[in-house]
Amino acid sequence: MDTENPLTTAIAASKCTRTYTVREGDTCDSISAAHNASTYQLAVVNPAIDSGCSNLEIGQVLCLGTMGADCTKTYTVVAGDVCESVVGAYGIDLPLLYANNPILDVACDNLYIGEVVCVDNKYNVPSLATNRTKPVPPPYAVPALPYCDEI
């Protein structure tokens, strides 16, 4: 963990409203789900986390939200969810879901099981630092389908 990163230190010192200390077995999605912080928000407010969230370290202190942009109304995606079902369940509109979850693509076909999305009824998302790229969702695990003659 890079504890001397000035960007990480600045975020933690001046804007962070909630923190969490990484434990064995944690993933970005499990932390997000347990602490009502969208997967996108967790990635954006913690620049030390790599794009695949594969560099979490036990004992690492993460920021869960920042002052003025801390979405705590979240939903964890389950099998069968699509953006329309999520917005319908929470009474928000599709443009707001996209605005609060900039990681979603226009077709919303990168929504994945276990992802934690912000479902707040107002715009509530941290800004992406100018020196950062948008977090990338994990690759889909596509199950192998049998051929017709194997059924």
Buried (B, 14 or more C-beta within 10 A) or exposed (E): BEEEEEBBEEBBEEBBBBEBEBEEEBBBBBBBBEBBBBBBBBBBBBBBBEBEBEEBEEEBBBBBBBEEBBBBBBBBBEEEBEBEEBBEEBEBEBEBBBBBBBBBEEEBEBBBEBBBBBBBEEEBBBEBEEEEEEBEBBEEEEEEEEEEEEE
